Every structure is written in structure tokens, then in C-alpha cells.
Amino acid sequence: MIEEKSSFRVIKDAKNSAKINMATDDALISSFENNDIPILRVYHWTNSFTIGVSQDFSSYSFANEYEGDYAKRVTGGGVLFHGHDLSYSLVIPTALLKSYNIKQSYEKICYFLIDFYKKLGLKTNYAKDDESVMLSKNEFCQVGFEAYDILVNGQKIGGNAQRRTKKVIFQHGSIPICSVKKSNTNSENSNSIDNRYGISLEDLDIDLTYEEAKELLIDSFEKSFNVELIPSQLTQKEKDKKEELLKDKYDYAK
């Protein structure tokens, strides 16, 4: 995929709130300079949700249930629930994928996710390649189908989104690890999957801890793109930017 042999910083983050996770993504993008090493960050979440950059929290009455644990992503799309999923973020210099247009780069970047699922014995394909799937948008990410959504047995699993600036291609995505059932226990369908969360690895009879999934995802990335991974943490510049963003952009109580 990548035009030349490259090194990537790999940041293994812990469980964090939606605000901290999204402020970290934002800080990595805004702190990136032209000669910086590209970044792979892997992380998970508290029980929270995120919305697309053009959405409004006031549109969702359930926001109060999360006691402030929600945030806007720097990408578009709809509501995405967290706490049961593993996520990744990629910050890649635009020059590294200079021969690919937006759709091509999106598909190529997703190769490592296809490899991740393949290693778990799952057969996957993109929604655009399944004639039975009607592409459609929905306010909940897991309900709609975009062309490059990944399907397992015709069902969407996880989701990904991309943003481009002059300097970088940024992509992040979610891999559901644990099953989420409908919460209305009075319903005869209370044990069915809540389609707002989509299917998970657990629903497919795959039992992985977050740490096991994290290591497998990183291995798939390294093997798929033949890159050198350099263990890393946020730099002081990135930490300072994250704290600034948490105060000035992600404090929704202001």
C-alpha cells in the first residue's frame, strides 16, 4: 500500500473517556509536521458515545444517560457507541499515499482490518461488493451501509472514517469486541443484538480480550504494510495540545 518502506510510531493507549480519546486524535493531527513519523494508535473506551463532526448532542435524548461521557469525532458519520470496542487511529503524511485517491486510500488502509478478521477465521468483504446490501446512510453508524464498510456473513462489523488535511490522511475505526444486547428485559427480544451497536466478535463466537485484540491488530498492520513499528507515547507537544483541546474544544459544559 505505502509507496516506500516506512516506520510508524505505535502508541498503545489504555481505556479512556470519549473526550480524552477524541482530544488525543485531534492533538495528533494538529501537532503533526511534514517530516514527522506516521502514527498508529490503538485504544479502547469507557461506556460512552461519539457523534460526527456535523451532528449535535441535543438531538439525542439518551446523552443524559452517559453523564457527560461523549464527544465529537473529527470525522463525519453518525452516532457510534463505545465501551465494547477496540479502536485505532492512523496519522499518515499525505505524500505517503500520493498515488491513491480518497476511495483508493480508504480501501487500501482497510487491508489490515481484513487481515485481522481473516486471522480470526472470518470471511469478509466490502459492502460495495455484496449485491444484497443497499448502501444507505443512517444517524447511527452501525445501521447504515457505506461502500467500504466491512461485512461478515452479510452483517456489518465495526466502522471506519477518514479525514484529509494538507499534511495528513487521518483514519480511525472501531472493532466491536463484546456483544451488546437490547436493554428492554420486558421484551421477548431482549437477548437479541442491539442493531445500533452492530455485531461483535463475541456474537461470532470469538473470545478475545482487549489486549489480545490490540496485539493482533498491531501485528496485522505490521504484516499487511511491511512497516517498522516503533513503540511510542505522546510527545510533550502532543500532550500539551491534548490538554489545550480538552479545555477549549471538548468541554461541552461551557
Secondary structure, DSSP 8 states (H G I E B T S, - for coil): --SS--EEEEEEEEEE-HHHHHHHHHHHHHH--TTS--EEEEEEESSEEEE-TT--GGG-GGGGGGTT-EEE-SS---BEEESSEEEEEEEEEGGGGTT--HHHHHHHHTHHHHHHHHHTT--EEEGGG-TT---B--SBTTTSB-TT-EEETTEEB-EEEEEE-SSEEEEEEEEE-S--B-S-TTSTTTTSB-TTT-B-TGGGT----HHHHHHHHHHHHHHHHT-EEEEE---HHHHHHHHHHHHHTS-TT-
